[in-house]
Amino acid sequence: MLLLLIAIILFSLFYGAVKVPIPEVVKILLNKIGGTDFQIAKKSYIPIVFYVRFPRVMTAVIVGGALAVCGCTMQSLLKNPIADSGIIGISSGASLGAVLSIALGLSSLSIFAMPFFSICFSLLVSSIVYKLASLKGRTNNLLLILSGIAISSFVGAISSMILTNLMESQIKEYIFWAIGSLSGRRWEHFLFGVFPILILTFILFYYGKELNILLLGDEEAKSLGINIRKIRKKILIIIAMLTAISVCISGNIGFVGLIVPHMLRKIIGADNRKLLKASFLAGAFFLTFSDLISRVVLAPSEVSVGIITSLIGAPYFIYLIIKIRKEGRGL
């Protein structure tokens, strides 16, 4: 998976409206990162590779990896193989934060305004959902899903109400963000997300053993000395922060956290100590690959990467539903 990820990164840097030979791509990366001084065939290749494509590709890597890890964690936490982090209202909270930052005119003043608002409202909404789902000190999975659906609908209505009073230019800005896009991602966006995403991701890796124990059931987990309420609360907070940071960088990109962990679970099994790491690499590959398709499928025009992931993910999701119906089993 790591080799595949490296290969798709190099290919994404090579392929586009201007094709930059792979040897030239490697030389540019070595010159900029490794401090070497290789001769570049065309000076125009340098800004194309290092300042346009590379930050976009690396943003796709960290966002795709984060979304896949969050989806994998939620599926284990809820014992539902087709769940993702959007269930607890994180995406709707991030959308409300984005709308407010645009409505207040703050997004045009700083690239960090929208991320800040998105993170704050994601945490707020997910905490409300968690409180509603907690009953006598225990979190009910069904209540968590139902609360997430209800609160997401309510928050979505507030976002729509604000949108109806925005100017046309502001509405376009929100729509561009809402459908998910990596166009125009710069090093500032990557640097904003890379450190918190990697730190939070490694924390989730650490909880792989606890997630395995939670899969056994609440009674078994208690008998093994696991504080279920405390662990779930910590994990949900981490998922909320990780998803919010990812969503505010790239917008709402669907299905990465749903289909990637689900497919990997069938290939490598349900051991979260392996599955979480594999999900990060596979999610990074999937989003980078989808972004490459979004750039070349209608070149020189560009399709938002959120549309590509939905076109790939939605049919697979429908296939899963049909398969479950045929087998006559529940989730």
MOZI-V368831 format. One line per field, one symbol per residue. phi: phi as a letter, one per 40 degrees, with the letter a starting at -180 (. if undefined). A space follows every 50 residues. Layout:
phi->???
This chain:
phi->.ccccccccccccccidbcbdddcccccccccccgcbcccdbcccccccc bbccccccccccccccccccccccccccfbcbbaccccgccccccccccc ccccgccccaccccdccccdccccccccccccccbfgbcccccccccccc ccccccccccccccbccdccccccddcccgabcgcbcccccccccccccc ccccdccdcccccccchcccccccgccdcccccccccccccccccccccb gcbcgcccccccccdccbgbcccccccccccccccccccccccccbcbdc cbbcccccccccccccccdccccccccgbcc
